[in-house]
Amino acid sequence: MTPRMATIDPFVVLGVASSIRRGSESPELFARIWKTFESQQEDILTVAASKVYYGVTFPTADVNVTDYLAGMEVPAATPSPAGLEVRPLPGGAYAVFECSVYAIGVTYQYVFGTWLPSATVHFDDVRPSFEQYPENGAEEPVRLYIPVRCR
């Protein structure tokens, strides 16, 4: 599985955020976060820039905790309705992997366990990684964006 390299522009995501302790990640945890997102989706759709969904993993000051945000891209000046968060994503270089929604966990294991240790780039742990879910759900691949920098 070879990624394509891409440079993306900064953008902003509005959605539901949850702090996650490393090692506690599970399909059930992410399903709960997305279910909460779905309960707020109508508020987000009114200001969304497109019908593409994002699952963004933000690093925090605690290396054992990340913030995961399930949301959609919105214009930069969008206010944050109650219960939702607006977060900017910086642009930059990313390795982009494609997989089915059912293979996200396995693909992340491959990226961090196999691909990155031998890659010509480093994981950029100060920028968020994210999943981009297409509007058509399971019909199209999910794209995993892994922030990278030159060695």
Rosetta constraint file for C-alpha pairs under 8 A:
AtomPair CA 1 CA 97 HARMONIC 7.73 0.50
AtomPair CA 2 CA 97 HARMONIC 7.30 0.50
AtomPair CA 3 CA 95 HARMONIC 5.64 0.50
AtomPair CA 3 CA 96 HARMONIC 5.09 0.50
AtomPair CA 3 CA 97 HARMONIC 4.88 0.50
AtomPair CA 3 CA 98 HARMONIC 7.75 0.50
AtomPair CA 4 CA 95 HARMONIC 5.82 0.50
AtomPair CA 4 CA 96 HARMONIC 5.28 0.50
AtomPair CA 4 CA 97 HARMONIC 6.94 0.50
AtomPair CA 5 CA 93 HARMONIC 7.09 0.50
AtomPair CA 5 CA 94 HARMONIC 5.81 0.50
AtomPair CA 5 CA 95 HARMONIC 4.65 0.50
AtomPair CA 5 CA 96 HARMONIC 6.07 0.50
AtomPair CA 6 CA 93 HARMONIC 5.76 0.50
AtomPair CA 6 CA 94 HARMONIC 5.30 0.50
AtomPair CA 6 CA 95 HARMONIC 6.37 0.50
AtomPair CA 6 CA 96 HARMONIC 6.95 0.50
AtomPair CA 7 CA 91 HARMONIC 7.07 0.50
AtomPair CA 7 CA 92 HARMONIC 5.17 0.50
AtomPair CA 7 CA 93 HARMONIC 4.43 0.50
AtomPair CA 7 CA 94 HARMONIC 6.10 0.50
AtomPair CA 8 CA 91 HARMONIC 5.03 0.50
AtomPair CA 8 CA 92 HARMONIC 5.47 0.50
AtomPair CA 8 CA 93 HARMONIC 6.64 0.50
AtomPair CA 8 CA 94 HARMONIC 7.47 0.50
AtomPair CA 9 CA 90 HARMONIC 7.14 0.50
AtomPair CA 9 CA 91 HARMONIC 4.35 0.50
AtomPair CA 9 CA 92 HARMONIC 6.72 0.50
AtomPair CA 10 CA 88 HARMONIC 7.20 0.50
AtomPair CA 10 CA 89 HARMONIC 5.48 0.50
AtomPair CA 10 CA 90 HARMONIC 4.46 0.50
AtomPair CA 10 CA 91 HARMONIC 4.03 0.50
AtomPair CA 10 CA 92 HARMONIC 7.72 0.50
AtomPair CA 11 CA 73 HARMONIC 7.00 0.50
AtomPair CA 11 CA 74 HARMONIC 7.85 0.50
AtomPair CA 11 CA 75 HARMONIC 7.90 0.50
AtomPair CA 11 CA 76 HARMONIC 7.17 0.50
AtomPair CA 11 CA 88 HARMONIC 5.86 0.50
AtomPair CA 11 CA 89 HARMONIC 5.36 0.50
AtomPair CA 11 CA 90 HARMONIC 6.81 0.50
AtomPair CA 11 CA 91 HARMONIC 7.38 0.50
AtomPair CA 12 CA 73 HARMONIC 5.56 0.50
AtomPair CA 12 CA 74 HARMONIC 5.73 0.50
AtomPair CA 12 CA 75 HARMONIC 6.60 0.50
AtomPair CA 12 CA 76 HARMONIC 5.73 0.50
AtomPair CA 12 CA 86 HARMONIC 6.80 0.50
AtomPair CA 12 CA 87 HARMONIC 5.64 0.50
AtomPair CA 12 CA 88 HARMONIC 4.25 0.50
AtomPair CA 12 CA 89 HARMONIC 5.83 0.50
AtomPair CA 13 CA 54 HARMONIC 7.65 0.50
AtomPair CA 13 CA 71 HARMONIC 5.97 0.50
AtomPair CA 13 CA 72 HARMONIC 5.25 0.50
AtomPair CA 13 CA 73 HARMONIC 4.35 0.50
AtomPair CA 13 CA 74 HARMONIC 5.71 0.50
AtomPair CA 13 CA 86 HARMONIC 5.65 0.50
AtomPair CA 13 CA 87 HARMONIC 5.40 0.50
AtomPair CA 13 CA 88 HARMONIC 6.32 0.50
AtomPair CA 13 CA 89 HARMONIC 7.49 0.50
AtomPair CA 14 CA 44 HARMONIC 6.86 0.50
AtomPair CA 14 CA 71 HARMONIC 5.26 0.50
AtomPair CA 14 CA 72 HARMONIC 5.58 0.50
AtomPair CA 14 CA 73 HARMONIC 6.33 0.50
AtomPair CA 14 CA 74 HARMONIC 6.33 0.50
AtomPair CA 14 CA 80 HARMONIC 7.25 0.50
AtomPair CA 14 CA 84 HARMONIC 6.75 0.50
AtomPair CA 14 CA 85 HARMONIC 5.54 0.50
AtomPair CA 14 CA 86 HARMONIC 4.36 0.50
AtomPair CA 14 CA 87 HARMONIC 6.47 0.50
AtomPair CA 15 CA 37 HARMONIC 6.58 0.50
AtomPair CA 15 CA 44 HARMONIC 7.14 0.50
AtomPair CA 15 CA 69 HARMONIC 6.07 0.50
AtomPair CA 15 CA 70 HARMONIC 5.36 0.50
AtomPair CA 15 CA 71 HARMONIC 3.87 0.50
AtomPair CA 15 CA 72 HARMONIC 6.47 0.50
AtomPair CA 15 CA 84 HARMONIC 5.26 0.50
AtomPair CA 15 CA 85 HARMONIC 5.48 0.50
AtomPair CA 15 CA 86 HARMONIC 6.67 0.50
AtomPair CA 16 CA 33 HARMONIC 7.17 0.50
AtomPair CA 16 CA 36 HARMONIC 7.04 0.50
AtomPair CA 16 CA 37 HARMONIC 5.55 0.50
AtomPair CA 16 CA 69 HARMONIC 5.38 0.50
AtomPair CA 16 CA 70 HARMONIC 5.35 0.50
AtomPair CA 16 CA 71 HARMONIC 6.37 0.50
AtomPair CA 16 CA 83 HARMONIC 7.22 0.50
AtomPair CA 16 CA 84 HARMONIC 5.19 0.50
AtomPair CA 16 CA 85 HARMONIC 6.21 0.50
AtomPair CA 17 CA 33 HARMONIC 7.69 0.50
AtomPair CA 17 CA 67 HARMONIC 6.44 0.50
AtomPair CA 17 CA 68 HARMONIC 5.46 0.50
AtomPair CA 17 CA 69 HARMONIC 4.13 0.50
AtomPair CA 17 CA 70 HARMONIC 6.48 0.50
AtomPair CA 17 CA 84 HARMONIC 7.32 0.50
AtomPair CA 17 CA 85 HARMONIC 6.72 0.50
AtomPair CA 18 CA 33 HARMONIC 7.21 0.50
AtomPair CA 18 CA 67 HARMONIC 5.53 0.50
AtomPair CA 18 CA 68 HARMONIC 5.35 0.50
AtomPair CA 18 CA 69 HARMONIC 6.47 0.50
AtomPair CA 19 CA 65 HARMONIC 6.58 0.50
AtomPair CA 19 CA 66 HARMONIC 5.69 0.50
AtomPair CA 19 CA 67 HARMONIC 4.33 0.50
AtomPair CA 19 CA 68 HARMONIC 6.25 0.50
AtomPair CA 20 CA 24 HARMONIC 6.92 0.50
AtomPair CA 20 CA 25 HARMONIC 7.10 0.50
AtomPair CA 20 CA 65 HARMONIC 5.46 0.50
AtomPair CA 20 CA 66 HARMONIC 5.31 0.50
AtomPair CA 20 CA 67 HARMONIC 6.00 0.50
AtomPair CA 20 CA 68 HARMONIC 7.00 0.50
AtomPair CA 21 CA 25 HARMONIC 7.50 0.50
AtomPair CA 21 CA 64 HARMONIC 5.71 0.50
AtomPair CA 21 CA 65 HARMONIC 4.42 0.50
AtomPair CA 21 CA 66 HARMONIC 6.56 0.50
AtomPair CA 22 CA 64 HARMONIC 5.21 0.50
AtomPair CA 22 CA 65 HARMONIC 5.77 0.50
AtomPair CA 22 CA 66 HARMONIC 7.33 0.50
AtomPair CA 25 CA 29 HARMONIC 6.41 0.50
AtomPair CA 25 CA 30 HARMONIC 7.56 0.50
AtomPair CA 26 CA 30 HARMONIC 6.55 0.50
AtomPair CA 27 CA 31 HARMONIC 6.03 0.50
AtomPair CA 28 CA 32 HARMONIC 6.23 0.50
AtomPair CA 29 CA 33 HARMONIC 6.51 0.50
AtomPair CA 30 CA 34 HARMONIC 6.19 0.50
AtomPair CA 31 CA 35 HARMONIC 6.02 0.50
AtomPair CA 32 CA 36 HARMONIC 6.26 0.50
AtomPair CA 33 CA 37 HARMONIC 6.28 0.50
AtomPair CA 33 CA 70 HARMONIC 6.91 0.50
AtomPair CA 34 CA 38 HARMONIC 6.12 0.50
AtomPair CA 34 CA 70 HARMONIC 6.19 0.50
AtomPair CA 35 CA 39 HARMONIC 6.48 0.50
AtomPair CA 36 CA 40 HARMONIC 6.75 0.50
AtomPair CA 37 CA 41 HARMONIC 5.83 0.50
AtomPair CA 37 CA 70 HARMONIC 6.32 0.50
AtomPair CA 37 CA 71 HARMONIC 6.96 0.50
AtomPair CA 38 CA 42 HARMONIC 7.95 0.50
AtomPair CA 40 CA 44 HARMONIC 6.76 0.50
AtomPair CA 41 CA 45 HARMONIC 6.00 0.50
AtomPair CA 42 CA 46 HARMONIC 6.55 0.50
AtomPair CA 43 CA 47 HARMONIC 7.50 0.50
AtomPair CA 43 CA 81 HARMONIC 7.86 0.50
AtomPair CA 44 CA 48 HARMONIC 5.92 0.50
AtomPair CA 44 CA 71 HARMONIC 7.81 0.50
AtomPair CA 44 CA 72 HARMONIC 7.12 0.50
AtomPair CA 45 CA 51 HARMONIC 7.66 0.50
AtomPair CA 45 CA 72 HARMONIC 7.94 0.50
AtomPair CA 47 CA 74 HARMONIC 6.12 0.50
AtomPair CA 47 CA 75 HARMONIC 7.65 0.50
AtomPair CA 47 CA 78 HARMONIC 7.58 0.50
AtomPair CA 48 CA 72 HARMONIC 6.10 0.50
AtomPair CA 48 CA 73 HARMONIC 5.70 0.50
AtomPair CA 48 CA 74 HARMONIC 4.69 0.50
AtomPair CA 48 CA 75 HARMONIC 7.51 0.50
AtomPair CA 49 CA 72 HARMONIC 7.66 0.50
AtomPair CA 49 CA 73 HARMONIC 5.57 0.50
AtomPair CA 49 CA 74 HARMONIC 4.97 0.50
AtomPair CA 49 CA 75 HARMONIC 6.60 0.50
AtomPair CA 50 CA 72 HARMONIC 7.52 0.50
AtomPair CA 50 CA 73 HARMONIC 6.79 0.50
AtomPair CA 50 CA 74 HARMONIC 7.98 0.50
AtomPair CA 51 CA 72 HARMONIC 7.30 0.50
AtomPair CA 51 CA 134 HARMONIC 7.62 0.50
AtomPair CA 51 CA 135 HARMONIC 5.44 0.50
AtomPair CA 52 CA 72 HARMONIC 6.34 0.50
AtomPair CA 52 CA 73 HARMONIC 7.46 0.50
AtomPair CA 52 CA 132 HARMONIC 6.92 0.50
AtomPair CA 52 CA 133 HARMONIC 5.90 0.50
AtomPair CA 52 CA 134 HARMONIC 5.15 0.50
AtomPair CA 52 CA 135 HARMONIC 5.12 0.50
AtomPair CA 53 CA 70 HARMONIC 7.45 0.50
AtomPair CA 53 CA 71 HARMONIC 5.79 0.50
AtomPair CA 53 CA 72 HARMONIC 4.89 0.50
AtomPair CA 53 CA 73 HARMONIC 7.48 0.50
AtomPair CA 53 CA 132 HARMONIC 5.87 0.50
AtomPair CA 53 CA 133 HARMONIC 4.90 0.50
AtomPair CA 53 CA 134 HARMONIC 6.55 0.50
AtomPair CA 53 CA 135 HARMONIC 7.19 0.50
AtomPair CA 54 CA 69 HARMONIC 7.70 0.50
AtomPair CA 54 CA 70 HARMONIC 5.80 0.50
AtomPair CA 54 CA 71 HARMONIC 5.26 0.50
AtomPair CA 54 CA 72 HARMONIC 5.68 0.50
AtomPair CA 54 CA 73 HARMONIC 7.60 0.50
AtomPair CA 54 CA 130 HARMONIC 6.65 0.50
AtomPair CA 54 CA 131 HARMONIC 5.52 0.50
AtomPair CA 54 CA 132 HARMONIC 4.78 0.50
AtomPair CA 54 CA 133 HARMONIC 6.01 0.50
AtomPair CA 55 CA 68 HARMONIC 6.76 0.50
AtomPair CA 55 CA 69 HARMONIC 5.65 0.50
AtomPair CA 55 CA 70 HARMONIC 4.60 0.50
AtomPair CA 55 CA 71 HARMONIC 6.52 0.50
AtomPair CA 55 CA 130 HARMONIC 5.48 0.50
AtomPair CA 55 CA 131 HARMONIC 4.98 0.50
AtomPair CA 55 CA 132 HARMONIC 6.71 0.50
AtomPair CA 55 CA 133 HARMONIC 7.90 0.50
AtomPair CA 56 CA 67 HARMONIC 7.93 0.50
AtomPair CA 56 CA 68 HARMONIC 5.45 0.50
AtomPair CA 56 CA 69 HARMONIC 5.08 0.50
AtomPair CA 56 CA 70 HARMONIC 6.54 0.50
AtomPair CA 56 CA 128 HARMONIC 6.52 0.50
AtomPair CA 56 CA 129 HARMONIC 6.02 0.50
AtomPair CA 56 CA 130 HARMONIC 4.20 0.50
AtomPair CA 56 CA 131 HARMONIC 6.36 0.50
AtomPair CA 57 CA 66 HARMONIC 6.32 0.50
AtomPair CA 57 CA 67 HARMONIC 5.69 0.50
AtomPair CA 57 CA 68 HARMONIC 4.54 0.50
AtomPair CA 57 CA 69 HARMONIC 6.61 0.50
AtomPair CA 57 CA 128 HARMONIC 5.37 0.50
AtomPair CA 57 CA 129 HARMONIC 5.43 0.50
AtomPair CA 57 CA 130 HARMONIC 5.90 0.50
AtomPair CA 58 CA 66 HARMONIC 5.63 0.50
AtomPair CA 58 CA 67 HARMONIC 5.02 0.50
AtomPair CA 58 CA 68 HARMONIC 6.24 0.50
AtomPair CA 58 CA 69 HARMONIC 7.89 0.50
AtomPair CA 58 CA 127 HARMONIC 6.97 0.50
AtomPair CA 58 CA 128 HARMONIC 4.54 0.50
AtomPair CA 58 CA 129 HARMONIC 6.98 0.50
AtomPair CA 59 CA 63 HARMONIC 7.31 0.50
AtomPair CA 59 CA 65 HARMONIC 7.33 0.50
AtomPair CA 59 CA 66 HARMONIC 5.01 0.50
AtomPair CA 59 CA 67 HARMONIC 6.58 0.50
AtomPair CA 59 CA 125 HARMONIC 7.01 0.50
AtomPair CA 59 CA 126 HARMONIC 6.33 0.50
AtomPair CA 59 CA 127 HARMONIC 6.93 0.50
AtomPair CA 59 CA 128 HARMONIC 6.25 0.50
AtomPair CA 60 CA 65 HARMONIC 6.30 0.50
AtomPair CA 60 CA 66 HARMONIC 5.54 0.50
AtomPair CA 60 CA 67 HARMONIC 6.93 0.50
AtomPair CA 61 CA 65 HARMONIC 7.98 0.50
AtomPair CA 62 CA 66 HARMONIC 7.74 0.50
AtomPair CA 74 CA 78 HARMONIC 6.59 0.50
AtomPair CA 76 CA 88 HARMONIC 7.81 0.50
AtomPair CA 78 CA 86 HARMONIC 7.52 0.50
AtomPair CA 79 CA 86 HARMONIC 7.34 0.50
AtomPair CA 80 CA 84 HARMONIC 5.88 0.50
AtomPair CA 80 CA 85 HARMONIC 5.57 0.50
AtomPair CA 80 CA 86 HARMONIC 5.68 0.50
AtomPair CA 81 CA 85 HARMONIC 7.55 0.50
AtomPair CA 89 CA 127 HARMONIC 7.76 0.50
AtomPair CA 89 CA 128 HARMONIC 7.03 0.50
AtomPair CA 90 CA 127 HARMONIC 7.06 0.50
AtomPair CA 92 CA 147 HARMONIC 7.43 0.50
AtomPair CA 93 CA 147 HARMONIC 6.05 0.50
AtomPair CA 93 CA 148 HARMONIC 5.69 0.50
AtomPair CA 93 CA 149 HARMONIC 6.68 0.50
AtomPair CA 94 CA 145 HARMONIC 5.70 0.50
AtomPair CA 94 CA 146 HARMONIC 5.18 0.50
AtomPair CA 94 CA 147 HARMONIC 4.43 0.50
AtomPair CA 94 CA 148 HARMONIC 5.34 0.50
AtomPair CA 95 CA 144 HARMONIC 7.99 0.50
AtomPair CA 95 CA 145 HARMONIC 5.81 0.50
AtomPair CA 95 CA 146 HARMONIC 5.11 0.50
AtomPair CA 95 CA 147 HARMONIC 6.50 0.50
AtomPair CA 95 CA 148 HARMONIC 6.61 0.50
AtomPair CA 96 CA 143 HARMONIC 6.31 0.50
AtomPair CA 96 CA 144 HARMONIC 5.51 0.50
AtomPair CA 96 CA 145 HARMONIC 4.73 0.50
AtomPair CA 96 CA 146 HARMONIC 6.36 0.50
AtomPair CA 97 CA 107 HARMONIC 7.93 0.50
AtomPair CA 97 CA 143 HARMONIC 5.59 0.50
AtomPair CA 97 CA 144 HARMONIC 5.07 0.50
AtomPair CA 97 CA 145 HARMONIC 6.72 0.50
AtomPair CA 98 CA 141 HARMONIC 5.77 0.50
AtomPair CA 98 CA 142 HARMONIC 5.62 0.50
AtomPair CA 98 CA 143 HARMONIC 4.59 0.50
AtomPair CA 98 CA 144 HARMONIC 6.26 0.50
AtomPair CA 99 CA 103 HARMONIC 5.96 0.50
AtomPair CA 99 CA 104 HARMONIC 6.51 0.50
AtomPair CA 99 CA 107 HARMONIC 7.06 0.50
AtomPair CA 99 CA 141 HARMONIC 5.25 0.50
AtomPair CA 99 CA 142 HARMONIC 5.43 0.50
AtomPair CA 99 CA 143 HARMONIC 6.64 0.50
AtomPair CA 99 CA 144 HARMONIC 7.93 0.50
AtomPair CA 100 CA 104 HARMONIC 6.75 0.50
AtomPair CA 100 CA 138 HARMONIC 6.88 0.50
AtomPair CA 100 CA 140 HARMONIC 7.49 0.50
AtomPair CA 100 CA 141 HARMONIC 5.03 0.50
AtomPair CA 100 CA 142 HARMONIC 5.74 0.50
AtomPair CA 101 CA 138 HARMONIC 6.44 0.50
AtomPair CA 101 CA 141 HARMONIC 7.00 0.50
AtomPair CA 101 CA 142 HARMONIC 5.93 0.50
AtomPair CA 103 CA 107 HARMONIC 5.95 0.50
AtomPair CA 104 CA 108 HARMONIC 6.20 0.50
AtomPair CA 104 CA 142 HARMONIC 7.91 0.50
AtomPair CA 105 CA 109 HARMONIC 6.27 0.50
AtomPair CA 106 CA 110 HARMONIC 6.27 0.50
AtomPair CA 107 CA 111 HARMONIC 6.13 0.50
AtomPair CA 108 CA 112 HARMONIC 6.15 0.50
AtomPair CA 109 CA 113 HARMONIC 5.49 0.50
AtomPair CA 109 CA 114 HARMONIC 7.61 0.50
AtomPair CA 110 CA 114 HARMONIC 5.09 0.50
AtomPair CA 110 CA 115 HARMONIC 6.21 0.50
AtomPair CA 111 CA 115 HARMONIC 4.82 0.50
AtomPair CA 111 CA 116 HARMONIC 5.85 0.50
AtomPair CA 112 CA 116 HARMONIC 5.41 0.50
AtomPair CA 112 CA 117 HARMONIC 7.26 0.50
AtomPair CA 113 CA 117 HARMONIC 6.90 0.50
AtomPair CA 114 CA 118 HARMONIC 7.08 0.50
AtomPair CA 115 CA 119 HARMONIC 5.87 0.50
AtomPair CA 116 CA 121 HARMONIC 7.44 0.50
AtomPair CA 116 CA 122 HARMONIC 6.98 0.50
AtomPair CA 116 CA 123 HARMONIC 7.17 0.50
AtomPair CA 120 CA 150 HARMONIC 7.16 0.50
AtomPair CA 120 CA 151 HARMONIC 6.46 0.50
AtomPair CA 121 CA 148 HARMONIC 6.09 0.50
AtomPair CA 121 CA 149 HARMONIC 5.63 0.50
AtomPair CA 121 CA 150 HARMONIC 4.77 0.50
AtomPair CA 121 CA 151 HARMONIC 5.14 0.50
AtomPair CA 122 CA 148 HARMONIC 5.41 0.50
AtomPair CA 122 CA 149 HARMONIC 5.35 0.50
AtomPair CA 122 CA 150 HARMONIC 6.16 0.50
AtomPair CA 122 CA 151 HARMONIC 5.77 0.50
AtomPair CA 123 CA 146 HARMONIC 7.21 0.50
AtomPair CA 123 CA 147 HARMONIC 5.96 0.50
AtomPair CA 123 CA 148 HARMONIC 4.63 0.50
AtomPair CA 123 CA 149 HARMONIC 6.53 0.50
AtomPair CA 124 CA 147 HARMONIC 5.19 0.50
AtomPair CA 124 CA 148 HARMONIC 4.75 0.50
AtomPair CA 124 CA 149 HARMONIC 5.84 0.50
AtomPair CA 125 CA 147 HARMONIC 7.41 0.50
AtomPair CA 127 CA 147 HARMONIC 6.31 0.50
AtomPair CA 128 CA 146 HARMONIC 7.88 0.50
AtomPair CA 128 CA 147 HARMONIC 6.82 0.50
AtomPair CA 129 CA 144 HARMONIC 7.55 0.50
AtomPair CA 129 CA 145 HARMONIC 5.55 0.50
AtomPair CA 129 CA 146 HARMONIC 4.96 0.50
AtomPair CA 129 CA 147 HARMONIC 5.83 0.50
AtomPair CA 130 CA 144 HARMONIC 5.90 0.50
AtomPair CA 130 CA 145 HARMONIC 5.20 0.50
AtomPair CA 130 CA 146 HARMONIC 6.94 0.50
AtomPair CA 131 CA 142 HARMONIC 6.66 0.50
AtomPair CA 131 CA 143 HARMONIC 5.61 0.50
AtomPair CA 131 CA 144 HARMONIC 4.53 0.50
AtomPair CA 131 CA 145 HARMONIC 6.14 0.50
AtomPair CA 132 CA 142 HARMONIC 5.76 0.50
AtomPair CA 132 CA 143 HARMONIC 5.10 0.50
AtomPair CA 132 CA 144 HARMONIC 6.47 0.50
AtomPair CA 132 CA 145 HARMONIC 7.72 0.50
AtomPair CA 133 CA 137 HARMONIC 6.71 0.50
AtomPair CA 133 CA 141 HARMONIC 7.57 0.50
AtomPair CA 133 CA 142 HARMONIC 5.04 0.50
AtomPair CA 133 CA 143 HARMONIC 6.82 0.50
AtomPair CA 134 CA 140 HARMONIC 6.40 0.50
AtomPair CA 134 CA 141 HARMONIC 7.24 0.50
AtomPair CA 134 CA 142 HARMONIC 6.59 0.50
AtomPair CA 136 CA 140 HARMONIC 6.34 0.50
